């Protein structure tokens, strides 16, 4: 635990296979905030980890279509995933679990990387600080199956129950992590009465009173890069900010480069014209849904984000940038222009 | 009033009460059936709403992605934290 500056205190730790950062406006509140965060993240992990045999998600995935009773927390996380799917027209879909497993993301990501390191070399990942390769995505994908689709998920109430049709397998990774950040920030601000920023692997939620000038966030490709990584610094005072990218959570499989953002329409890693998309929204959950959907939507994402009035920063593989809906200008930014709704 | 007249009146009253009772029961049954049909027709949306209500999920914004109260502002120097992929 360190004092981040005169106004805030900071704690950084590992959770969900990534880095969590907790910032609070009152240093005395930091230990209690950490306890609340630990409890919140443990509950979310037990509810919806894809890699824990004792999670509710694992039980539902193993139920072969049978109806399973679920907790209120899991119902909330599943409800948020279905809401994200509906609001993104299915670009973010919780039924990509089988596709991810078939692509090789079938265990904790550290183990996926270890297995990948022993495999033949694949197309290199884009460097967070430098130009990306000219052909950043797999050029010759093996046949894959589309995701069954979020409408194959049934969520019932009284009692809370869920079932999966059509062989669907859930992965709530994108939305659950962001929702955990929102829940954690809300709980800390409400119970401790201080301002708080919660970052889970770069998905950021803030709540309570912000420090003077707002929370300063460096928007970049890799959340683990240094404070001076290529990108842009912005400040927010409420809501959430999330970044999705094809450059970081990537691995090799059969000589091909894979990444974790699956296009539900194909069951393959999304072939996007964007390497990184950052979105600010009213919540971290919504920011995450929009940034992930923007990667999947490709060129059409600019007009989509403009229509929704969502401030966003979209980075192409060559490093050029477009911004939308009030995102502040930075070095090398081009004004937003409606893009043709063609290739991704 | 003769005993026969009193008995007839009581029978008529009982018959009326039975009719009212049957009518009440049928209206109740019809209500239950209609409720079931409505629940079946709108079950999916209702379920989502009920889950949201029970679990404290924010109700506003169910139909759209929430925009921020303010867009991000430009800031100088390094950030307190990075937003990037993990």
Interface residues (C-beta under 8 A of the other chain):
Chain A: X4 X5 X8 X10 X18 X19 X21 X23 X72 X73 X75 X76 X79 X80 X82 X83 X87 X88 X128 X154 X155 X156 X157 X158 X160 X197 X199 X200 X201 X202 X203 X204 X213 X214 X215 X216 X217 X218 X219 X220 X221 X222 X223 X224 X225 X227 X228 X229 X231 X233 X234 X235 X236 X237 X238 X239 X240 X241 X242 X243 X244 X245 X246 X247 X248 X249 X276 X278 X280 X281 X282 X283 X286 X289 X290 X308 X309 X310 X311 X325 X326 X327 X328 X329 X330
Chain B: X44 X46 X47 X48 X50 X51 X52 X54 X55 X56 X57 X58 X61 X62 X63 X64 X65 X66 X67 X68 X69 X70 X71 X72 X73 X74 X75 X76 X77 X78 X79 X80 X81 X82 X83 X84 X85 X86
